[in-house]
Amino acid sequence: MRLMTLVAAVVVLGTLFAGVPAQASTVDSLDIKQLQLNNARLPIERGSVRQTVTCWHIAAGSWNGVNLDGVSVVVVQQRSEDGGLKTVSCYISHFVTPAQREAVLGALMNMPGGLPAAVGARGTGGLPELRIEPAVISVEEEDGVLQLRLALVA
């Protein structure tokens, strides 16, 4: 298990997203908290790269009839200094079922400010492949400082 810890003072954006009904009697809705760290510069062996880290935590809700209560998603976009997109990694709560995984990805692809269009292409047209991995994800806030912990599950 590798552990990545990111500590940053970040403004927490609480949003409520209501999508188009999947069926006449069902409305997709999610109570989402979004956290974002934009364009952070990270030194590497030869130069540096830029990362944008976005975390969504779904407090409650469902998408396409699938319950997504408590699911978290972290997307890390890494770019070279010249702005070229190198990698996109998506980490989803390790406890989700295959149906929840597809539902949460569908919801984030369809909501304003969700997964970027480049990720939606899934490796076509010269864009990077989206790597999806399960992870133990926790987000804690103390004195205005957010701590995001992400531990990969083998």
Secondary structure in CASP SS format (residue, H / E / C, confidence):
PFRMAT SS
TARGET T0000
AUTHOR 0000-0000-0000
METHOD secondary structure of the structure
MODEL  1
M C 1.00
R C 1.00
L E 1.00
M E 1.00
T E 1.00
L E 1.00
V E 1.00
A E 1.00
A C 1.00
V C 1.00
V C 1.00
V C 1.00
L E 1.00
G E 1.00
T E 1.00
L E 1.00
F E 1.00
A E 1.00
G C 1.00
V C 1.00
P C 1.00
A C 1.00
Q E 1.00
A C 1.00
S C 1.00
T E 1.00
V C 1.00
D C 1.00
S E 1.00
L E 1.00
D E 1.00
I E 1.00
K E 1.00
Q E 1.00
L E 1.00
Q E 1.00
L E 1.00
N E 1.00
N E 1.00
A E 1.00
R E 1.00
L E 1.00
P E 1.00
I E 1.00
E C 1.00
R C 1.00
G E 1.00
S E 1.00
V E 1.00
R E 1.00
Q E 1.00
T E 1.00
V E 1.00
T E 1.00
C E 1.00
W E 1.00
H E 1.00
I E 1.00
A E 1.00
A E 1.00
G E 1.00
S E 1.00
W E 1.00
N C 1.00
G C 1.00
V E 1.00
N E 1.00
L C 1.00
D C 1.00
G C 1.00
V C 1.00
S E 1.00
V E 1.00
V E 1.00
V E 1.00
V E 1.00
Q E 1.00
Q E 1.00
R E 1.00
S E 1.00
E C 1.00
D C 1.00
G C 1.00
G C 1.00
L E 1.00
K E 1.00
T E 1.00
V E 1.00
S E 1.00
C E 1.00
Y E 1.00
I E 1.00
S E 1.00
H C 1.00
F C 1.00
V C 1.00
T C 1.00
P H 1.00
A H 1.00
Q H 1.00
R H 1.00
E H 1.00
A H 1.00
V H 1.00
L H 1.00
G H 1.00
A H 1.00
L H 1.00
M H 1.00
N H 1.00
M C 1.00
P C 1.00
G C 1.00
G C 1.00
L C 1.00
P C 1.00
A H 1.00
A H 1.00
V H 1.00
G H 1.00
A C 1.00
R C 1.00
G C 1.00
T C 1.00
G C 1.00
G C 1.00
L C 1.00
P C 1.00
E C 1.00
L E 1.00
R E 1.00
I E 1.00
E E 1.00
P E 1.00
A E 1.00
V E 1.00
I E 1.00
S E 1.00
V E 1.00
E E 1.00
E E 1.00
E E 1.00
D C 1.00
G C 1.00
V E 1.00
L E 1.00
Q E 1.00
L E 1.00
R E 1.00
L E 1.00
A E 1.00
L E 1.00
V C 1.00
A C 1.00
END
